[in-house]
């Protein structure tokens, strides 16, 4: 990997770490982070495949109350770097890369705890600056704290990049078949659980018909992803237009709730 590629990967990792807190541009999401690393390293397609697989795994990861979800930023960046460093982009090595993402995401929780502990002291400094009316100091403290979040991912990324490619390749080639198969099975189970958690949060009587329709369309193998996207957009536009009509045939003054599917189900 060239020096420019290494620098760009660290930059992507830095912004992914900050986005884990900001949630503005979603750079920390697996599909985005892995794609960017694949773009700057010249291995776009395998990194997109890896990012798409990890994205399905991370769909159900969310901070709920005091429960902090696994660190998706470190999992995305580190697994993409491992894949690129391996030099092999077949399905077996992609499986090993996303299988390693789970323990990496747990390790990221430890780094998050360290950074947030440091941030507590800096927040007190910001409070003191606010009492003095020193807005510049408050800005510096906030920016510095945010940069710590970026370094939380950039430093591990740099350490992974410092490992020689031959060492990474030798380690991956030494992984036994039973462990590779176990990672594939475990990763597939986590993907299913993540997707199920999202469905559980979104499940309503109005959504289930579309869910069933998706399964039916998925069985039509002649349709491409573009065709599925067009069908989905068309259904969404039809649903929105029916909602504007009031759900019972137009006007909005005939007792419709604005949810056409819900009104139909309520009638029965």
Secondary structure, DSSP 8 states (H G I E B T S, - for coil): --HHHHHHHHHHHHHHHHHHHH-SS-TTSHHHHHHHHHHHHT-HHHHHHHHHHHHHHHTT---BTTB----HHHHHHHHHHHHHHH---SHHHHHHHHHHHHHHHHHHHHHHHHHHHHHHHHHHHHHHHHHHT-HHHHHHHHHHHHHHHHHHHHHHHHHHHHS-HHHHHHHHHTS-HHHHHHHHHHHHHHHHHHHHHHHHHH--HHHHHHHHHHHHHHT-TT--HHHHHHHHHHHHHHHHHHHHHTTTTSSS-SS--S-HHHHHHHH-
